[in-house]
Amino acid sequence: MKEKIKYEVLKLVGDERERQDRKWGEQNHDLPLWVGILGEEYGEFCQAVNETVFDNGTEEYKKGGMDNIVKELTQVAAVAIACLECIKRNQVSREV
């Protein structure tokens, strides 16, 4: 069961990385921009948790619920991985 859940989670993140690449192409940003992108995604995760726990969103604008929490946290993980990929690409290009 533990391995199945780990696989499902990693698949969610991998699928999100693929979606991001299709939408934005290969991203090669400086670290300050990555901080901004990751911070924005983390903020949306925080909002989803707050609106779930505290039920403080109006129905029209509510962004809570476990499905949205999972979606936003998946995006946080995928952006962190994209940043790592960028760092690794830069390391490899410096070595060549």
BAVEXBA-445012 format. One line per field, with one value per atom (N, C-alpha, C, O): residue number from 1; residue in one letter; atom name; x, z, y. Coordinates in Angstrom, 1 decimal. Atoms other than C-alpha are relative to their C-alpha. Layout:
BEGIN
n	(NUM	...) .
res	(a	...) .
atom	(CA	...) .
x	(X	...) .
z	(Z	...) .
y	(Y	...) .
//
This chain:
BEGIN
n	(1	1	1	1	2	2	2	2	3	3	3	3	4	4	4	4	5	5	5	5	6	6	6	6	7	7	7	7	8	8	8	8	9	9	9	9	10	10	10	10	11	11	11	11	12	12	12	12	13	13	13	13	14	14	14	14	15	15	15	15	16	16	16	16	17	17	17	17	18	18	18	18	19	19	19	19	20	20	20	20	21	21	21	21	22	22	22	22	23	23	23	23	24	24	24	24	25	25	25	25	26	26	26	26	27	27	27	27	28	28	28	28	29	29	29	29	30	30	30	30	31	31	31	31	32	32	32	32	33	33	33	33	34	34	34	34	35	35	35	35	36	36	36	36	37	37	37	37	38	38	38	38	39	39	39	39	40	40	40	40	41	41	41	41	42	42	42	42	43	43	43	43	44	44	44	44	45	45	45	45	46	46	46	46	47	47	47	47	48	48	48	48	49	49	49	49	50	50	50	50	51	51	51	51	52	52	52	52	53	53	53	53	54	54	54	54	55	55	55	55	56	56	56	56	57	57	57	57	58	58	58	58	59	59	59	59	60	60	60	60	61	61	61	61	62	62	62	62	63	63	63	63	64	64	64	64	65	65	65	65	66	66	66	66	67	67	67	67	68	68	68	68	69	69	69	69	70	70	70	70	71	71	71	71	72	72	72	72	73	73	73	73	74	74	74	74	75	75	75	75	76	76	76	76	77	77	77	77	78	78	78	78	79	79	79	79	80	80	80	80	81	81	81	81	82	82	82	82	83	83	83	83	84	84	84	84	85	85	85	85	86	86	86	86	87	87	87	87	88	88	88	88	89	89	89	89	90	90	90	90	91	91	91	91	92	92	92	92	93	93	93	93	94	94	94	94	95	95	95	95	96	96	96	96) .
res	(m	m	m	m	k	k	k	k	e	e	e	e	k	k	k	k	i	i	i	i	k	k	k	k	y	y	y	y	e	e	e	e	v	v	v	v	l	l	l	l	k	k	k	k	l	l	l	l	v	v	v	v	g	g	g	g	d	d	d	d	e	e	e	e	r	r	r	r	e	e	e	e	r	r	r	r	q	q	q	q	d	d	d	d	r	r	r	r	k	k	k	k	w	w	w	w	g	g	g	g	e	e	e	e	q	q	q	q	n	n	n	n	h	h	h	h	d	d	d	d	l	l	l	l	p	p	p	p	l	l	l	l	w	w	w	w	v	v	v	v	g	g	g	g	i	i	i	i	l	l	l	l	g	g	g	g	e	e	e	e	e	e	e	e	y	y	y	y	g	g	g	g	e	e	e	e	f	f	f	f	c	c	c	c	q	q	q	q	a	a	a	a	v	v	v	v	n	n	n	n	e	e	e	e	t	t	t	t	v	v	v	v	f	f	f	f	d	d	d	d	n	n	n	n	g	g	g	g	t	t	t	t	e	e	e	e	e	e	e	e	y	y	y	y	k	k	k	k	k	k	k	k	g	g	g	g	g	g	g	g	m	m	m	m	d	d	d	d	n	n	n	n	i	i	i	i	v	v	v	v	k	k	k	k	e	e	e	e	l	l	l	l	t	t	t	t	q	q	q	q	v	v	v	v	a	a	a	a	a	a	a	a	v	v	v	v	a	a	a	a	i	i	i	i	a	a	a	a	c	c	c	c	l	l	l	l	e	e	e	e	c	c	c	c	i	i	i	i	k	k	k	k	r	r	r	r	n	n	n	n	q	q	q	q	v	v	v	v	s	s	s	s	r	r	r	r	e	e	e	e	v	v	v	v) .
atom	(N	CA	C	O	N	CA	C	O	N	CA	C	O	N	CA	C	O	N	CA	C	O	N	CA	C	O	N	CA	C	O	N	CA	C	O	N	CA	C	O	N	CA	C	O	N	CA	C	O	N	CA	C	O	N	CA	C	O	N	CA	C	O	N	CA	C	O	N	CA	C	O	N	CA	C	O	N	CA	C	O	N	CA	C	O	N	CA	C	O	N	CA	C	O	N	CA	C	O	N	CA	C	O	N	CA	C	O	N	CA	C	O	N	CA	C	O	N	CA	C	O	N	CA	C	O	N	CA	C	O	N	CA	C	O	N	CA	C	O	N	CA	C	O	N	CA	C	O	N	CA	C	O	N	CA	C	O	N	CA	C	O	N	CA	C	O	N	CA	C	O	N	CA	C	O	N	CA	C	O	N	CA	C	O	N	CA	C	O	N	CA	C	O	N	CA	C	O	N	CA	C	O	N	CA	C	O	N	CA	C	O	N	CA	C	O	N	CA	C	O	N	CA	C	O	N	CA	C	O	N	CA	C	O	N	CA	C	O	N	CA	C	O	N	CA	C	O	N	CA	C	O	N	CA	C	O	N	CA	C	O	N	CA	C	O	N	CA	C	O	N	CA	C	O	N	CA	C	O	N	CA	C	O	N	CA	C	O	N	CA	C	O	N	CA	C	O	N	CA	C	O	N	CA	C	O	N	CA	C	O	N	CA	C	O	N	CA	C	O	N	CA	C	O	N	CA	C	O	N	CA	C	O	N	CA	C	O	N	CA	C	O	N	CA	C	O	N	CA	C	O	N	CA	C	O	N	CA	C	O	N	CA	C	O	N	CA	C	O	N	CA	C	O	N	CA	C	O	N	CA	C	O	N	CA	C	O	N	CA	C	O	N	CA	C	O	N	CA	C	O	N	CA	C	O	N	CA	C	O	N	CA	C	O	N	CA	C	O	N	CA	C	O	N	CA	C	O	N	CA	C	O) .
x	(0.8	0.0	0.9	0.6	-0.9	2.8	0.6	0.7	-0.7	4.6	-1.0	-0.7	1.1	1.3	-0.3	-0.4	0.3	0.6	1.2	1.0	-1.2	4.2	0.0	0.3	0.1	3.8	-1.1	-0.8	1.1	0.5	0.4	0.1	-0.4	1.9	1.1	1.0	-1.0	5.0	-0.6	-0.1	0.6	2.8	-0.7	-0.7	0.7	0.7	1.0	0.8	-1.0	3.9	0.6	0.8	-0.6	5.3	-1.0	-0.6	1.0	2.0	0.0	-0.2	0.0	2.1	1.2	1.1	-1.2	5.7	-0.2	0.2	0.3	4.6	-0.9	-0.7	0.9	1.7	0.7	0.5	-0.7	4.0	0.9	1.0	-0.9	6.5	-0.8	-0.4	0.8	3.7	-0.5	-0.5	0.5	2.4	1.1	0.9	-1.1	5.7	1.2	2.1	-1.3	8.4	1.0	0.7	-1.0	11.7	0.3	0.4	-0.1	12.1	1.4	1.9	-1.4	15.6	0.0	0.5	0.1	15.1	1.2	1.8	-0.9	17.5	-0.7	-2.0	0.6	16.9	-1.0	-2.0	1.0	15.1	-1.3	-2.4	1.3	12.4	-0.6	-1.8	0.5	12.2	-0.7	-1.7	0.6	11.6	-1.4	-2.3	1.4	8.7	-1.0	-2.1	0.9	7.2	-0.4	-1.6	0.3	7.5	-0.8	-1.7	0.7	6.3	-1.5	-2.4	1.3	3.2	-0.8	-1.9	0.6	2.4	-0.2	-1.3	0.2	3.0	-1.1	-1.8	1.1	0.7	-1.4	-2.3	1.3	-2.1	-0.3	-1.4	0.2	-1.5	-0.5	-1.4	0.4	-1.8	-1.4	-2.2	1.4	-5.0	-0.9	-2.0	0.9	-6.5	-0.2	-1.3	0.1	-5.7	-0.8	-1.7	0.8	-7.0	-1.5	-2.3	1.4	-10.2	-0.7	-1.9	0.6	-10.7	-0.2	-1.2	0.1	-9.9	-0.9	-1.7	0.7	-11.4	-1.3	-2.1	1.2	-14.1	-0.3	-1.4	0.1	-13.5	-0.2	-0.1	0.2	-14.1	-1.5	-2.3	1.4	-17.4	-0.1	0.8	0.3	-19.0	0.6	1.1	-0.4	-18.2	1.5	2.0	-1.4	-14.5	0.8	2.0	-0.6	-13.9	1.0	0.8	-1.1	-10.6	0.5	1.6	-0.3	-10.7	-0.3	-0.7	0.3	-11.3	1.2	2.3	-1.2	-9.0	0.5	1.7	-0.4	-9.0	0.9	1.9	-0.8	-7.7	1.3	2.3	-1.2	-5.2	1.0	2.2	-0.8	-3.8	0.5	1.7	-0.4	-3.7	1.0	2.1	-1.0	-1.9	1.3	2.4	-1.2	0.6	0.8	2.0	-0.7	1.3	0.7	1.8	-0.7	2.1	1.2	2.2	-1.2	4.4	1.2	2.3	-1.0	6.3	0.5	1.8	-0.4	6.4	0.9	1.8	-0.9	7.8	1.3	2.4	-1.3	10.4	0.9	2.1	-0.7	11.4	0.5	1.6	-0.4	11.5	1.2	2.1	-1.1	13.8	1.3	2.4	-1.1	16.1	0.5	1.7	-0.4	16.1	0.8	1.8	-0.7	17.1	1.4	2.4	-1.3	20.0	0.9	2.0	-0.8	21.2	0.4	1.5	-0.4	21.1	1.1	2.0	-1.0	23.1	1.4	2.4	-1.3	25.7	0.6	1.8	-0.5	26.0	0.6	1.7	-0.5	26.4	1.3	2.1	-1.2	29.2	1.2	2.3	-1.0	31.0	0.5	1.6	-0.3	31.0	1.1	1.5) .
z	(0.0	0.0	0.0	-0.8	-0.1	0.9	-1.3	-1.7	1.3	-2.4	-1.0	-1.9	0.9	-4.3	0.1	-0.9	-0.2	-2.7	-0.5	-1.1	0.5	-3.4	-1.5	-2.0	1.4	-7.0	-0.5	-1.4	0.4	-7.3	0.2	-0.7	-0.2	-5.8	-1.0	-1.6	1.0	-8.0	-1.4	-2.2	1.3	-11.0	-0.2	-1.2	0.0	-10.1	-0.3	-1.2	0.2	-9.9	-1.4	-2.1	1.3	-13.1	-1.1	-2.1	1.0	-15.0	0.0	-1.1	-0.1	-13.7	-0.7	-1.3	0.7	-14.9	-1.5	-2.2	1.4	-18.3	-0.5	-1.6	0.4	-18.4	0.0	-0.9	0.0	-17.4	-1.2	-1.8	1.1	-20.1	-1.3	-2.2	1.2	-22.7	0.0	-1.1	-0.1	-21.5	-0.2	-0.9	-0.1	-20.9	-0.8	-1.0	0.5	-22.6	1.1	2.3	-1.0	-20.9	0.7	0.0	-0.8	-18.1	0.5	1.2	-0.4	-17.5	0.6	0.0	-0.6	-15.0	1.0	1.4	-1.1	-12.5	1.3	1.3	-1.3	-8.9	0.6	1.1	-0.6	-7.8	-0.7	0.0	0.7	-10.5	0.5	0.6	-0.6	-9.3	1.3	1.6	-1.3	-5.8	-0.1	0.6	0.2	-7.1	-0.5	0.0	0.6	-9.1	1.1	1.3	-1.1	-6.2	1.1	1.7	-1.0	-3.7	-0.4	0.5	0.5	-5.8	0.1	0.6	-0.2	-5.9	1.4	1.8	-1.4	-2.2	0.6	1.4	-0.5	-1.5	-0.4	0.4	0.4	-3.5	0.8	1.1	-0.9	-1.5	1.4	1.9	-1.3	1.7	0.0	0.9	0.1	0.5	0.0	0.6	0.0	-0.3	1.3	1.7	-1.4	3.2	0.8	1.5	-0.9	4.9	-0.4	0.6	0.4	2.9	0.3	0.3	-0.4	3.7	1.5	2.0	-1.4	7.4	0.6	1.5	-0.6	8.2	-0.8	-0.3	0.8	5.4	-0.1	0.1	0.0	4.8	-1.4	-1.6	1.3	1.1	-0.4	0.1	0.5	-0.5	-1.0	-1.6	0.9	-2.6	-1.4	-2.1	1.3	-5.8	-0.2	-1.2	0.1	-5.0	0.9	0.9	-0.9	-2.7	-0.7	-1.8	0.6	-3.4	0.9	0.8	-1.0	-0.6	-0.5	-1.7	0.3	-0.5	-0.2	-0.7	0.1	-0.5	-1.4	-1.6	1.4	-4.3	-0.4	-1.1	0.3	-4.6	0.8	0.3	-0.8	-1.8	-0.7	-0.9	0.8	-3.7	-1.2	-1.6	1.2	-6.9	0.2	-0.5	-0.2	-5.5	0.6	0.2	-0.6	-3.5	-1.1	-1.1	1.2	-6.7	-0.8	-1.3	0.8	-8.5	0.8	0.1	-0.8	-5.6	-0.3	-0.6	0.2	-6.0	-1.4	-1.6	1.4	-9.8	-0.3	-1.0	0.2	-9.7	0.7	0.1	-0.7	-7.2	-0.9	-1.0	0.9	-9.5	-1.3	-1.7	1.2	-12.5	0.3	-0.5	-0.4	-10.6	0.1	-0.3	-0.1	-9.8	-1.3	-1.6	1.3	-13.4	-0.7	-1.3	0.5	-14.4	0.6	-0.1	-0.7	-11.8	-0.6	-0.9	0.5	-13.1	-1.4	-1.8	1.3	-16.7	0.0	-0.8	-0.1	-15.8	0.4	-0.1	-0.4	-14.0	-1.1	-1.3	1.2	-17.0	-1.0	-1.6	1.0	-19.4	0.4	-0.5	-0.4	-17.3	0.0	-0.2	0.0	-17.2	-1.4	-1.6	1.4	-21.0	-0.6	-1.7) .
y	(-1.2	0.0	1.3	2.2	-1.1	2.4	0.3	1.5	-0.2	1.9	0.5	1.3	-0.4	2.3	1.4	2.2	-1.4	5.6	0.9	1.9	-0.8	6.8	0.1	1.1	0.0	5.8	0.9	1.7	-0.9	7.6	1.5	2.3	-1.4	10.8	0.4	1.5	-0.4	10.7	0.1	0.9	-0.1	10.1	1.3	2.0	-1.3	13.2	1.1	1.9	-1.1	15.3	-0.1	0.9	0.2	13.8	0.5	1.1	-0.5	14.5	1.5	2.1	-1.4	18.0	0.6	1.7	-0.5	18.5	-0.1	0.9	0.1	17.3	1.1	1.7	-1.1	19.7	1.4	2.2	-1.3	22.6	0.1	1.2	-0.1	21.7	0.3	1.0	-0.3	21.6	1.5	2.1	-1.4	25.0	1.0	2.0	-1.0	26.8	-0.3	0.6	0.5	24.8	-0.1	0.0	0.2	24.3	1.4	2.4	-1.3	26.9	0.1	-0.8	-0.3	28.3	1.4	2.3	-1.3	31.1	0.1	-0.9	-0.3	32.7	-0.4	-0.4	0.4	31.7	0.9	0.5	-0.8	34.8	-0.1	0.0	0.2	34.2	-1.3	-1.4	1.2	30.6	0.1	-0.4	-0.2	31.8	0.6	0.3	-0.6	34.0	-1.0	-1.0	1.0	31.1	-1.0	-1.3	0.9	28.7	0.6	0.0	-0.7	31.3	0.1	0.0	-0.2	31.9	-1.3	-1.3	1.3	28.2	-0.4	-0.9	0.3	27.8	0.8	0.3	-0.8	30.7	-0.5	-0.5	0.6	29.0	-1.2	-1.5	1.2	25.8	0.5	-0.1	-0.6	27.9	0.5	0.2	-0.5	29.5	-1.2	-1.1	1.2	26.1	-0.6	-1.0	0.6	24.8	0.9	0.4	-0.9	27.9	0.0	0.0	0.0	27.9	-1.3	-1.4	1.3	24.3	-0.1	-0.4	0.2	24.4	1.1	0.8	-1.1	27.8	0.3	1.1	-0.2	27.7	1.5	1.9	-1.5	31.4	0.5	1.8	-0.5	31.6	0.1	-0.7	0.0	32.7	-1.1	-1.6	1.1	30.0	0.3	-0.6	-0.4	31.9	0.0	-0.4	-0.1	32.3	-1.0	-1.0	0.9	29.4	-0.9	-1.4	0.8	27.6	-1.1	-1.6	1.1	25.0	-1.3	-1.5	1.4	21.3	-0.8	-0.3	0.8	18.4	-0.2	-0.3	0.1	18.1	1.1	1.0	-1.2	21.6	0.0	0.5	0.1	21.1	-0.9	-0.6	0.9	18.1	0.6	0.5	-0.6	20.0	1.1	1.1	-1.1	23.0	-0.5	-0.1	0.6	20.9	-0.7	-0.8	0.6	18.9	1.0	0.8	-1.0	22.1	0.6	0.9	-0.4	23.2	-1.0	-0.6	1.0	19.9	0.0	-0.1	0.0	20.1	1.2	1.1	-1.1	23.6	-0.1	0.3	0.3	22.6	-0.9	-0.7	0.9	19.8	0.7	0.5	-0.7	22.1	0.9	1.1	-0.8	24.4	-0.9	-0.5	0.9	21.5	-0.5	-0.5	0.4	20.4	1.2	0.9	-1.2	24.0	0.1	0.3	0.0	23.9	-1.0	-0.8	1.1	20.6	0.2	0.0	-0.3	21.7	1.1	0.9	-1.1	24.8	-0.6	-0.2	0.7	22.6	-0.8	-0.7	0.8	20.3	0.9	0.6	-0.9	23.2	0.7	1.0	-0.6	24.7	-1.0	-0.7	1.1	21.3	-0.3	-0.8	0.3	21.0	0.9	0.8) .
//
